[in-house]
Structure formats: structure tokens, C-alpha cells
Amino acid sequence: MFTNLNAVIFDLDGTLIDSLWIWDEIDIQFLGNRGITLPDDLQKIVEGMSFTETAVYFKERFNLQESIEEIKEEWNTMANHYYKDKVPLKEGAREFIEFLRSKNIKMGIGTSNSRELTLEVLKKHGLLHYFDAVVTSCEVKKGKPHPDVFLKVAELLEVKPEECLVFEDTYAGVLAAKRAGMKVFAVADRFSFPYKEEIAGLADKYVESFKEIA
């Protein structure tokens, strides 16, 4: 597994942390405050979009009066206490990260979440110091399934794409990693279970837990 491997890049939500349930609650509350019912197709449509791209989509689809920055700020505020106090790590994640550090393998984060929430949850779990690069999709040209965020992480880690292994939970994320020319392992998450066959078919390997690796 670690032959010709110099770096591991992790997605955050649904991969390292069990957090996607939060966004269902936030979307219901955010839209409900505006008299709008959460559409059934929303989560699948915004999968992989950056925080900014998602805000743009919400503004256009739901004809919101707030600016993009105001929407993002409200989401950050609504989600902060969850990421600070209620979001657990996925099974085996900490042990796997510590294992990679023991092997002197570089590590990075490539996430669609906001930088504020990403740093908050990594600090909360005492993991931030393990990562040599943290990049959000808002900081590159296009979000997932485009490869931009993963390529930027590789650039900051000073490794070639083919020397990277990515861990992802969604189809859009796995596709982004493959388009970046990287090896990718899919990590099971309950919110992606309906698309398990598609995800497993695209990924190099599908794992139920990091405990299968570390």
C-alpha cells in the first residue's frame, strides 16, 4: 500500500469526521427560517461543491436576499458549536493518522468545508499539527468533482499527484481525486451508502473503517 507513496490527503466531512448529519439539520433550519422546505434533491446536488459554490447555489435557487458572504457567515455561526463540541472522529482515524506520522508520510486536508470550521474541528481533536497543508475548495478555482483542491494540496506538500493517496467518502470526492491522477480509497459513511456501488466501483479500494488499514 505504501509503495511509491509520499503523501496522504484526507477529505474532512464524512471521511475523517462524522459530521454530515449536521448539515441536514442546518439546511432545514436555515431554509425553514425563510419559509422554505428542504428539497429532497438538495444534498446530492451540492455534493462536492465548495462552501462558496454552495452559497451561490442557495442564493440563486432560493432567491435569497443575503450576500454570498452573509450566507457563509450564517452557516459558520450555525455550525460552529457542532464542530467545536459535537462532531466525533470516524472510527480509527486518529490511530491511522498517528501511524502515518510514524512512517514520516506527509499529510494534508482537501475539503469543501470552510477554513474556519475545518481548523476548529482539527484543533478540537488535537490533530491540526499533523497536517502539513490544509486547503479548502474556496481557495482554488473549482470545487469537487474537479481536481483543483487535491492538486493544490499536493503542490503545497511538494509531492507529485501520483505519489498521493486520497481518502474520500463521496462520489464527487473520489472522482476529483482520480481526475487529479491520485490513488483513492473510499471510506464508508452512512450518508453515502445509497451510492456505495458507484463509489466503490470508481475508487481503488473501499473500506468500512480506518481500522482496516492501520
KOLKOL-710027 format. One line per 8 residues: number of its first residue (from 1); their letters; for each residue x, y, z of N, C-alpha, C, O. Coordinates in Angstrom, 1 decimal. Example, Ala and Ser with C-alpha at 12.3 -4.5 7.8 and 13.67 -1.06 7.14 Angstrom:
// KOLKOL-710027
1> as> 13.2,-5.7,7.8,12.3,-4.5,7.8,13.2,-3.3,7.8,14.2,-3.3,8.5; 12.8,-2.2,7.1,13.7,-1.1,7.1,12.9,0.0,7.9,13.4,1.1,8.0;
This chain:
// KOLKOL-710027
1> mftnlnav> 0.8,-1.2,0.0,0.0,0.0,0.0,0.9,1.3,0.0,0.5,2.2,-0.6; 2.0,1.3,0.7,2.8,2.5,0.8,3.9,2.5,-0.1,4.8,3.4,0.0; 3.9,1.6,-1.1,5.0,1.7,-2.2,4.8,2.9,-3.0,3.7,3.2,-3.5; 5.9,3.7,-3.2,5.8,4.9,-4.1,4.8,5.9,-3.5,4.3,6.8,-4.3; 4.5,5.9,-2.2,3.6,6.8,-1.6,4.4,7.8,-0.7,5.1,7.4,0.2; 4.2,9.1,-1.0,4.9,10.1,-0.2,3.9,11.0,0.6,4.4,11.7,1.4; 2.6,10.9,0.3,1.7,11.8,0.9,0.3,11.2,1.0,-0.1,10.4,0.1; -0.4,11.5,2.0,-1.8,11.1,2.1,-2.7,12.3,2.3,-2.3,13.2,3.2;
9> ifdldgtl> -3.7,12.5,1.5,-4.6,13.6,1.6,-6.0,13.2,2.0,-6.5,12.2,1.5; -6.5,13.8,3.0,-7.8,13.5,3.5,-8.9,14.5,3.2,-8.6,15.7,3.3; -10.0,14.1,2.8,-11.2,14.9,2.8,-11.6,15.0,4.3,-11.0,14.2,5.1; -12.4,15.9,4.7,-12.8,16.1,6.1,-14.1,15.5,6.5,-14.2,14.5,7.1; -15.2,16.1,6.0,-16.6,15.7,6.4,-17.0,14.4,5.8,-16.9,14.2,4.6; -17.4,13.5,6.7,-17.7,12.1,6.2,-16.6,11.2,6.0,-16.8,10.0,5.8; -15.4,11.7,6.1,-14.2,10.9,5.9,-13.4,10.8,7.2,-13.3,9.7,7.8; -12.9,12.0,7.7,-12.2,12.0,9.0,-13.1,12.2,10.1,-12.9,11.7,11.2;
17> idslwiwd> -14.2,12.9,9.9,-15.2,13.2,11.0,-16.6,12.8,10.5,-16.9,12.9,9.4; -17.4,12.5,11.5,-18.8,12.1,11.3,-19.6,13.4,11.5,-20.1,13.7,12.6; -19.8,14.1,10.4,-20.4,15.4,10.5,-21.5,15.7,9.5,-22.2,16.8,9.6; -21.8,14.9,8.6,-22.7,15.2,7.5,-24.2,15.4,8.0,-25.0,16.1,7.5; -24.5,14.7,9.1,-25.8,14.8,9.7,-26.1,16.3,10.2,-27.2,16.7,10.2; -25.0,17.0,10.5,-25.2,18.4,11.0,-25.8,19.2,9.9,-26.6,20.1,10.1; -25.3,19.0,8.6,-25.7,19.9,7.6,-27.2,19.7,7.2,-27.8,20.6,6.6; -27.7,18.5,7.4,-29.1,18.3,7.2,-29.9,19.2,8.2,-30.9,19.9,7.8;
25> eidiqflg> -29.5,19.2,9.4,-30.2,20.0,10.4,-30.0,21.5,10.1,-31.0,22.2,10.3; -28.8,21.9,9.7,-28.6,23.3,9.4,-29.4,23.8,8.2,-30.0,24.8,8.2; -29.4,22.9,7.2,-30.2,23.3,6.0,-31.6,23.4,6.3,-32.3,24.3,5.8; -32.2,22.5,7.1,-33.6,22.5,7.4,-33.9,23.8,8.2,-34.9,24.5,7.9; -33.0,24.2,9.2,-33.2,25.4,10.0,-33.0,26.6,9.2,-33.8,27.6,9.2; -31.9,26.6,8.4,-31.6,27.8,7.6,-32.8,28.1,6.6,-33.2,29.3,6.5; -33.2,27.1,5.9,-34.3,27.3,4.9,-35.6,27.6,5.6,-36.5,28.4,5.2; -35.8,26.8,6.7,-37.1,27.0,7.5,-37.3,28.4,8.0,-38.4,28.9,8.1;
33> nrgitlpd> -36.2,29.0,8.4,-36.3,30.4,8.9,-36.7,31.3,7.8,-37.2,32.5,8.1; -36.7,30.9,6.6,-37.1,31.7,5.4,-38.3,31.1,4.8,-38.7,31.5,3.7; -39.0,30.2,5.5,-40.3,29.7,5.0,-40.1,28.7,3.8,-41.0,28.6,3.0; -39.0,28.1,3.7,-38.7,27.2,2.6,-38.5,25.8,3.2,-37.7,25.6,4.1; -39.1,24.8,2.5,-38.9,23.4,2.9,-37.7,22.8,2.2,-37.5,23.1,1.0; -36.9,22.0,2.9,-35.7,21.4,2.4,-36.1,20.5,1.2,-36.8,19.5,1.4; -35.6,20.7,0.0,-35.9,19.9,-1.1,-35.2,18.5,-1.0,-34.1,18.5,-0.5; -35.8,17.5,-1.5,-35.2,16.1,-1.4,-33.9,16.0,-2.2,-33.0,15.2,-1.8;
41> dlqkiveg> -33.8,16.8,-3.2,-32.6,16.6,-4.1,-31.4,17.4,-3.7,-30.4,17.4,-4.4; -31.5,18.2,-2.7,-30.5,19.3,-2.4,-29.1,18.7,-2.1,-28.2,19.1,-2.7; -29.1,17.7,-1.2,-27.8,17.2,-0.7,-27.0,16.6,-1.9,-25.8,16.8,-1.9; -27.6,15.9,-2.7,-26.9,15.3,-3.8,-26.4,16.3,-4.8,-25.3,16.2,-5.4; -27.2,17.4,-5.0,-26.8,18.4,-6.0,-25.6,19.2,-5.5,-24.7,19.4,-6.3; -25.5,19.5,-4.2,-24.4,20.3,-3.7,-23.2,19.5,-3.3,-22.2,20.0,-2.9; -23.3,18.2,-3.4,-22.2,17.3,-3.0,-20.9,17.7,-3.7,-20.8,17.8,-5.0; -19.9,17.9,-3.0,-18.6,18.3,-3.5,-18.4,19.8,-3.8,-17.2,20.2,-3.9;
49> msftetav> -19.5,20.6,-3.8,-19.3,22.0,-4.0,-18.5,22.6,-2.9,-18.6,22.2,-1.8; -17.8,23.7,-3.2,-17.1,24.4,-2.2,-18.2,25.2,-1.3,-19.3,25.3,-1.7; -17.7,25.6,-0.2,-18.6,26.4,0.7,-19.2,27.6,-0.1,-20.4,28.0,0.0; -18.3,28.3,-0.9,-18.8,29.4,-1.6,-19.7,29.0,-2.8,-20.7,29.7,-3.0; -19.4,27.9,-3.5,-20.2,27.5,-4.6,-21.6,27.1,-4.1,-22.6,27.3,-4.7; -21.6,26.5,-2.9,-22.9,26.1,-2.3,-23.7,27.3,-1.9,-24.9,27.4,-2.1; -23.1,28.3,-1.4,-23.8,29.6,-1.1,-24.3,30.3,-2.3,-25.5,30.8,-2.3; -23.6,30.2,-3.4,-24.1,30.8,-4.7,-25.3,30.0,-5.1,-26.3,30.6,-5.6;
57> yfkerfnl> -25.2,28.7,-5.0,-26.3,27.8,-5.4,-27.6,28.1,-4.6,-28.7,28.3,-5.2; -27.4,28.2,-3.3,-28.6,28.5,-2.4,-29.2,29.9,-2.8,-30.4,30.0,-2.9; -28.3,30.9,-3.0,-28.8,32.2,-3.3,-29.6,32.2,-4.5,-30.7,32.9,-4.6; -29.1,31.5,-5.6,-29.8,31.5,-6.8,-31.1,30.7,-6.8,-32.1,31.1,-7.3; -31.0,29.5,-6.2,-32.1,28.6,-6.3,-33.3,29.1,-5.4,-34.4,29.0,-5.8; -32.9,29.6,-4.2,-34.0,30.0,-3.3,-34.2,31.5,-3.3,-34.9,32.0,-2.4; -33.6,32.2,-4.2,-33.8,33.7,-4.4,-33.6,34.4,-3.0,-34.4,35.2,-2.6; -32.4,34.2,-2.4,-32.1,34.8,-1.1,-31.6,36.2,-1.3,-31.0,36.5,-2.3;
65> qesieeik> -32.0,37.0,-0.4,-31.6,38.5,-0.4,-30.2,38.7,0.1,-29.5,39.7,-0.2; -29.7,37.8,1.0,-28.4,38.0,1.6,-27.3,37.8,0.6,-27.5,37.2,-0.4; -26.2,38.4,0.9,-25.0,38.3,0.0,-24.4,36.9,0.2,-24.7,36.2,1.2; -23.5,36.5,-0.6,-22.8,35.2,-0.5,-22.0,35.2,0.8,-22.1,34.2,1.5; -21.3,36.2,1.1,-20.6,36.2,2.4,-21.5,36.2,3.6,-21.1,35.6,4.6; -22.6,36.8,3.5,-23.6,36.8,4.7,-24.1,35.3,4.9,-24.3,34.9,6.0; -24.4,34.7,3.8,-24.9,33.3,3.8,-23.8,32.4,4.5,-24.1,31.6,5.4; -22.6,32.5,4.0,-21.5,31.7,4.6,-21.2,32.0,6.0,-21.0,31.1,6.8;
73> eewntman> -21.3,33.3,6.4,-21.1,33.7,7.8,-22.2,33.0,8.7,-21.9,32.6,9.8; -23.4,33.0,8.2,-24.5,32.5,9.0,-24.3,31.0,9.1,-24.5,30.4,10.2; -23.9,30.3,8.1,-23.6,28.8,8.2,-22.5,28.6,9.2,-22.6,27.6,10.0; -21.4,29.3,9.1,-20.3,29.2,10.0,-20.8,29.3,11.5,-20.4,28.6,12.4; -21.6,30.3,11.7,-22.1,30.6,13.0,-23.0,29.5,13.5,-22.9,29.0,14.7; -23.9,29.0,12.6,-24.8,27.9,13.0,-24.0,26.6,13.3,-24.4,25.8,14.1; -23.0,26.4,12.5,-22.3,25.1,12.7,-21.2,25.1,13.7,-20.7,24.0,14.1; -20.7,26.2,14.1,-19.5,26.3,15.0,-19.6,25.5,16.2,-18.7,24.7,16.6;
81> hyykdkvp> -20.7,25.5,17.0,-20.8,24.8,18.2,-20.8,23.3,18.0,-20.4,22.5,18.8; -21.4,22.9,16.8,-21.3,21.4,16.5,-19.9,21.0,16.3,-19.4,20.0,16.8; -19.1,21.7,15.5,-17.7,21.4,15.2,-16.8,21.5,16.4,-15.8,20.8,16.5; -17.2,22.4,17.3,-16.4,22.5,18.5,-16.7,21.5,19.5,-15.8,21.1,20.3; -17.9,21.0,19.6,-18.3,20.2,20.8,-19.0,18.9,20.4,-19.0,18.0,21.3; -19.5,18.7,19.2,-20.4,17.5,19.0,-19.9,16.6,17.8,-20.5,15.5,17.7; -18.9,17.0,17.1,-18.5,16.2,15.9,-17.4,15.2,16.3,-16.3,15.6,16.7; -17.7,13.9,16.2,-16.7,12.9,16.6,-15.8,12.5,15.4,-16.2,12.8,14.2;
89> lkegaref> -14.7,12.0,15.6,-13.8,11.4,14.6,-14.4,10.1,14.1,-15.1,9.4,14.8; -14.1,9.8,12.9,-14.5,8.5,12.3,-13.7,7.4,13.0,-12.5,7.7,13.5; -14.2,6.2,13.1,-13.5,5.1,13.7,-12.1,4.8,13.2,-11.9,4.7,12.0; -11.1,4.8,14.0,-9.8,4.5,13.6,-9.0,5.6,13.0,-7.8,5.5,12.7; -9.6,6.8,12.9,-9.0,7.9,12.2,-7.7,8.4,12.9,-6.7,8.6,12.3; -7.8,8.6,14.2,-6.7,9.1,15.0,-5.5,8.1,14.9,-4.4,8.5,14.7; -5.8,6.9,15.1,-4.7,5.8,15.1,-4.1,5.8,13.7,-2.8,5.6,13.6; -4.8,5.9,12.7,-4.3,5.9,11.3,-3.4,7.1,11.0,-2.3,7.0,10.4;
97> ieflrskn> -3.8,8.2,11.5,-3.0,9.5,11.3,-1.7,9.3,12.1,-0.6,9.7,11.6; -1.8,8.8,13.3,-0.6,8.6,14.1,0.4,7.6,13.4,1.6,7.7,13.5; -0.2,6.6,12.8,0.6,5.6,12.1,1.3,6.2,10.9,2.5,5.9,10.7; 0.6,7.0,10.2,1.2,7.7,9.0,2.4,8.6,9.5,3.4,8.6,8.9; 2.2,9.3,10.6,3.2,10.2,11.1,4.5,9.3,11.5,5.6,9.7,11.3; 4.2,8.2,12.1,5.3,7.3,12.4,6.1,6.8,11.2,7.3,6.4,11.4; 5.5,6.8,10.1,6.2,6.4,8.8,6.7,7.6,8.1,7.2,7.5,7.0; 6.6,8.8,8.7,7.1,10.1,8.1,6.5,10.4,6.7,7.1,10.9,5.8;
105> ikmgigts> 5.2,10.0,6.6,4.4,10.3,5.4,3.7,11.7,5.6,3.1,11.9,6.6; 3.9,12.5,4.6,3.3,13.8,4.7,1.7,13.7,4.6,1.2,12.8,4.0; 1.1,14.6,5.3,-0.4,14.6,5.3,-1.0,16.0,5.0,-0.4,17.0,5.4; -2.1,16.0,4.3,-2.8,17.2,4.0,-4.3,17.0,4.1,-4.8,15.9,4.1; -5.0,18.1,4.1,-6.5,18.1,4.1,-7.0,18.9,2.8,-6.5,19.9,2.5; -7.9,18.2,2.1,-8.5,18.9,0.9,-10.0,18.8,1.1,-10.6,17.8,0.9; -10.7,19.9,1.6,-12.0,19.9,2.0,-12.9,20.9,1.3,-12.5,21.9,0.8; -14.2,20.6,1.2,-15.2,21.5,0.6,-15.7,22.4,1.7,-16.5,23.4,1.4;
113> nsreltle> -15.4,22.2,3.0,-15.9,22.9,4.1,-15.2,24.3,4.2,-14.3,24.5,3.4; -15.6,25.1,5.1,-15.0,26.4,5.3,-13.7,26.2,6.1,-13.5,25.3,6.8; -12.7,27.1,5.9,-11.5,27.1,6.7,-11.8,27.2,8.2,-11.1,26.6,9.0; -12.7,28.1,8.5,-13.0,28.3,9.9,-13.4,27.0,10.6,-12.9,26.7,11.7; -14.4,26.3,10.0,-14.9,25.1,10.7,-13.8,23.9,10.6,-13.7,23.1,11.5; -13.1,23.9,9.5,-12.0,22.9,9.4,-11.0,23.0,10.5,-10.7,22.0,11.1; -10.5,24.2,10.7,-9.5,24.4,11.7,-10.1,24.2,13.1,-9.4,23.7,14.0; -11.3,24.6,13.3,-12.0,24.4,14.6,-12.0,23.0,15.0,-11.6,22.6,16.1;
121> vlkkhgll> -12.4,22.1,14.1,-12.6,20.7,14.5,-11.3,20.0,14.6,-11.1,19.1,15.4; -10.3,20.3,13.7,-9.0,19.7,13.8,-8.3,20.1,15.1,-7.6,19.3,15.8; -8.4,21.4,15.5,-7.9,21.8,16.8,-8.6,21.1,18.0,-7.9,20.7,18.9; -9.9,21.0,17.9,-10.7,20.3,18.9,-10.2,18.9,19.2,-10.1,18.5,20.4; -9.8,18.2,18.2,-9.4,16.8,18.4,-7.9,16.7,18.4,-7.3,15.6,18.5; -7.2,17.8,18.5,-5.7,17.8,18.6,-5.0,17.2,17.4,-4.0,16.6,17.6; -5.5,17.4,16.3,-5.0,16.8,15.0,-4.3,17.8,14.1,-3.6,17.4,13.2; -4.5,19.1,14.3,-4.1,20.1,13.3,-2.6,20.0,13.1,-2.2,20.2,11.9;
129> hyfdavvt> -1.8,19.8,14.1,-0.3,19.8,13.9,0.2,18.6,13.1,1.3,18.6,12.6; -0.7,17.6,12.8,-0.3,16.5,12.0,-0.2,16.9,10.5,0.4,16.2,9.7; -0.9,17.9,10.1,-1.2,18.2,8.7,-0.2,19.3,8.2,-0.2,20.4,8.8; 0.5,19.0,7.1,1.4,20.0,6.5,0.8,21.0,5.6,1.3,22.0,5.2; -0.5,20.7,5.2,-1.2,21.6,4.3,-2.7,21.4,4.5,-3.2,20.2,4.6; -3.5,22.5,4.6,-4.9,22.4,4.7,-5.5,23.4,3.6,-5.2,24.6,3.7; -6.2,22.8,2.7,-6.7,23.6,1.6,-8.2,23.4,1.5,-8.7,22.3,1.5; -9.0,24.5,1.4,-10.4,24.4,1.1,-10.7,24.7,-0.3,-10.0,25.3,-1.0;
137> scevkkgk> -11.9,24.1,-0.8,-12.2,24.3,-2.2,-12.5,25.8,-2.5,-12.5,26.2,-3.7; -12.8,26.6,-1.5,-13.0,28.0,-1.7,-11.7,28.7,-2.1,-11.7,29.8,-2.7; -10.5,28.1,-1.9,-9.2,28.7,-2.1,-8.6,28.2,-3.5,-7.5,28.6,-3.8; -9.4,27.5,-4.3,-9.0,27.1,-5.6,-10.1,27.5,-6.6,-11.1,28.0,-6.2; -9.9,27.2,-7.9,-10.8,27.7,-8.9,-12.1,27.0,-8.8,-13.2,27.7,-8.9; -12.1,25.7,-8.7,-13.3,24.9,-8.8,-13.3,23.8,-7.7,-12.3,23.3,-7.4; -14.5,23.6,-7.1,-14.7,22.5,-6.1,-14.8,21.2,-6.8,-14.7,21.0,-8.0; -14.9,20.2,-5.9,-15.1,18.8,-6.4,-16.4,18.7,-7.2,-17.4,19.3,-6.8;
145> phpdvflk> -16.4,17.9,-8.2,-15.5,16.8,-8.6,-14.3,17.2,-9.5,-13.6,16.4,-10.0; -14.1,18.5,-9.5,-12.8,19.0,-10.2,-11.7,18.7,-9.3,-11.8,18.7,-8.1; -10.5,18.5,-9.9,-9.3,18.0,-9.1,-8.6,19.1,-8.3,-7.6,18.9,-7.6; -9.0,20.4,-8.5,-8.2,21.6,-8.1,-7.7,21.5,-6.6,-6.5,21.8,-6.4; -8.6,21.1,-5.7,-8.2,21.2,-4.3,-7.1,20.2,-4.0,-6.2,20.4,-3.2; -7.2,19.0,-4.6,-6.2,17.9,-4.3,-4.9,18.3,-4.9,-3.8,18.0,-4.4; -4.9,18.9,-6.1,-3.7,19.3,-6.8,-3.0,20.4,-6.0,-1.8,20.4,-6.0; -3.8,21.3,-5.4,-3.2,22.3,-4.6,-2.5,21.8,-3.3,-1.5,22.2,-3.0;
153> vaellevk> -3.2,20.8,-2.7,-2.6,20.2,-1.5,-1.3,19.5,-1.9,-0.3,19.7,-1.2; -1.2,18.8,-3.0,0.0,18.1,-3.4,1.1,19.1,-3.7,2.3,18.9,-3.4; 0.7,20.3,-4.3,1.7,21.3,-4.6,2.3,21.8,-3.3,3.5,22.0,-3.2; 1.5,22.1,-2.3,2.0,22.6,-1.0,2.8,21.6,-0.3,3.7,21.9,0.4; 2.5,20.3,-0.5,3.2,19.2,0.2,4.5,18.9,-0.6,5.4,18.2,-0.1; 4.6,19.5,-1.8,5.8,19.3,-2.7,6.0,17.8,-3.1,7.1,17.3,-3.0; 4.8,17.2,-3.5,4.8,15.9,-4.0,4.1,15.8,-5.3,3.3,16.7,-5.6; 4.4,14.8,-6.1,3.7,14.6,-7.4,2.3,14.0,-7.1,2.2,13.2,-6.1;
161> peeclvfe> 1.3,14.3,-7.9,0.0,13.7,-7.7,0.0,12.2,-7.7,-0.7,11.6,-6.9; 0.9,11.5,-8.5,0.9,10.1,-8.5,1.5,9.5,-7.2,1.5,8.3,-7.0; 2.1,10.4,-6.4,2.7,9.9,-5.1,1.7,10.1,-4.0,2.1,9.8,-2.8; 0.5,10.4,-4.3,-0.5,10.7,-3.2,-1.6,9.7,-3.2,-2.0,9.1,-4.2; -2.0,9.4,-1.9,-3.2,8.6,-1.7,-4.3,9.5,-1.0,-4.0,10.1,0.0; -5.5,9.5,-1.6,-6.5,10.3,-1.1,-7.6,9.4,-0.4,-7.9,8.3,-0.9; -8.1,9.9,0.7,-9.3,9.3,1.4,-10.5,10.2,1.2,-10.4,11.4,1.6; -11.6,9.6,0.7,-12.8,10.4,0.4,-14.0,9.5,0.8,-13.9,8.3,0.9;
169> dtyagvla> -15.2,10.2,0.9,-16.4,9.4,1.2,-17.4,9.5,0.1,-18.3,8.7,0.0; -17.4,10.6,-0.7,-18.4,10.8,-1.7,-17.9,10.5,-3.1,-16.7,10.4,-3.4; -18.9,10.3,-4.0,-18.6,10.0,-5.4,-17.8,11.2,-6.0,-16.9,11.1,-6.7; -18.3,12.4,-5.7,-17.7,13.6,-6.3,-16.3,13.8,-5.8,-15.4,14.2,-6.6; -16.0,13.4,-4.5,-14.7,13.5,-4.0,-13.7,12.5,-4.6,-12.6,12.8,-4.9; -14.2,11.2,-4.7,-13.4,10.2,-5.3,-13.1,10.5,-6.8,-12.0,10.3,-7.2; -14.1,11.1,-7.5,-13.9,11.5,-8.9,-12.8,12.6,-9.0,-12.0,12.6,-9.9; -12.9,13.5,-8.1,-11.9,14.6,-8.0,-10.5,14.1,-7.9,-9.6,14.5,-8.5;
177> akragmkv> -10.3,13.1,-7.0,-9.0,12.5,-6.7,-8.5,11.8,-7.9,-7.3,11.9,-8.3; -9.4,11.0,-8.6,-9.0,10.3,-9.8,-8.6,11.2,-10.9,-7.6,11.0,-11.6; -9.3,12.3,-11.0,-9.0,13.3,-12.0,-7.7,14.0,-11.7,-7.0,14.5,-12.7; -7.3,14.0,-10.5,-6.0,14.6,-10.1,-4.9,13.6,-10.4,-3.7,14.0,-10.2; -5.2,12.4,-10.8,-4.1,11.4,-11.0,-3.6,10.7,-9.8,-2.5,10.3,-9.7; -4.5,10.7,-8.8,-4.1,10.1,-7.5,-4.8,8.8,-7.2,-5.9,8.6,-7.7; -4.2,8.0,-6.4,-4.8,6.8,-5.9,-5.8,7.2,-4.8,-5.6,8.2,-4.1; -7.0,6.5,-4.8,-8.0,7.0,-3.8,-8.7,5.8,-3.2,-9.1,4.9,-3.8;
185> favadrfs> -8.8,5.9,-1.8,-9.6,4.9,-1.1,-10.9,5.6,-0.6,-10.8,6.7,-0.1; -12.0,4.9,-0.8,-13.3,5.4,-0.3,-13.5,4.9,1.1,-13.3,3.7,1.4; -14.0,5.8,1.9,-14.3,5.5,3.3,-15.8,5.5,3.5,-16.5,6.5,3.1; -16.4,4.4,4.0,-17.8,4.3,4.2,-18.4,5.4,5.1,-17.8,5.7,6.1; -19.5,5.9,4.7,-20.2,6.9,5.5,-21.7,6.7,5.3,-22.1,6.4,4.2; -22.5,6.8,6.3,-23.9,6.5,6.2,-24.6,7.3,5.2,-25.6,6.9,4.6; -24.2,8.6,5.0,-24.8,9.4,4.0,-24.5,9.1,2.6,-25.2,9.5,1.7; -23.4,8.3,2.4,-23.1,7.9,1.0,-23.5,6.5,0.7,-23.2,6.0,-0.4;
193> fpykeeia> -24.1,5.8,1.7,-24.5,4.4,1.5,-25.3,4.1,0.3,-25.1,3.1,-0.4; -26.3,5.0,-0.1,-27.1,4.8,-1.3,-26.3,4.7,-2.6,-26.8,4.2,-3.6; -25.1,5.3,-2.5,-24.2,5.3,-3.7,-23.0,4.5,-3.6,-22.0,4.7,-4.3; -23.1,3.5,-2.6,-21.9,2.7,-2.3,-21.3,2.0,-3.5,-20.1,2.0,-3.7; -22.2,1.4,-4.4,-21.7,0.6,-5.5,-21.0,1.5,-6.5,-19.9,1.2,-7.0; -21.5,2.7,-6.8,-20.9,3.7,-7.7,-19.5,4.1,-7.1,-18.5,4.2,-7.8; -19.5,4.4,-5.8,-18.3,4.9,-5.2,-17.2,3.8,-5.2,-16.0,4.1,-5.6; -17.6,2.6,-4.8,-16.6,1.5,-4.7,-16.1,1.2,-6.1,-15.0,0.8,-6.3;
201> gladkyve> -17.0,1.3,-7.1,-16.6,1.0,-8.5,-15.5,2.0,-9.0,-14.7,1.6,-9.9; -15.5,3.2,-8.5,-14.6,4.2,-9.0,-13.3,4.2,-8.2,-12.2,4.5,-8.8; -13.4,4.0,-6.9,-12.3,4.0,-6.0,-11.3,2.8,-6.2,-11.7,1.8,-6.8; -10.1,3.0,-5.8,-9.1,1.9,-5.9,-9.4,0.9,-4.8,-9.1,-0.3,-5.0; -10.0,1.3,-3.7,-10.4,0.4,-2.6,-11.5,1.1,-1.8,-11.5,2.3,-1.7; -12.4,0.3,-1.2,-13.5,0.8,-0.4,-13.3,0.2,1.0,-13.2,-1.1,1.1; -13.2,1.0,2.0,-13.0,0.5,3.4,-14.2,1.0,4.3,-14.7,2.1,4.1; -14.6,0.1,5.2,-15.6,0.5,6.1,-15.1,1.3,7.3,-15.9,2.1,7.9;
209> sfkeia> -13.8,1.2,7.5,-13.2,1.9,8.7,-11.7,2.0,8.4,-11.1,1.2,7.7; -11.1,3.0,9.0,-9.6,3.2,9.0,-9.0,2.0,9.7,-7.8,1.8,9.5; -9.7,1.3,10.6,-9.2,0.2,11.3,-8.8,-0.9,10.3,-8.0,-1.8,10.7; -9.3,-0.9,9.2,-8.9,-1.9,8.2,-7.5,-1.7,7.6,-6.9,-2.6,7.0; -7.0,-0.5,7.8,-5.7,-0.1,7.2,-4.6,0.0,8.3,-3.6,-0.6,8.1; -4.9,0.7,9.4,-3.9,1.0,10.4,-3.5,-0.3,11.1,-2.7,-0.3,12.0;
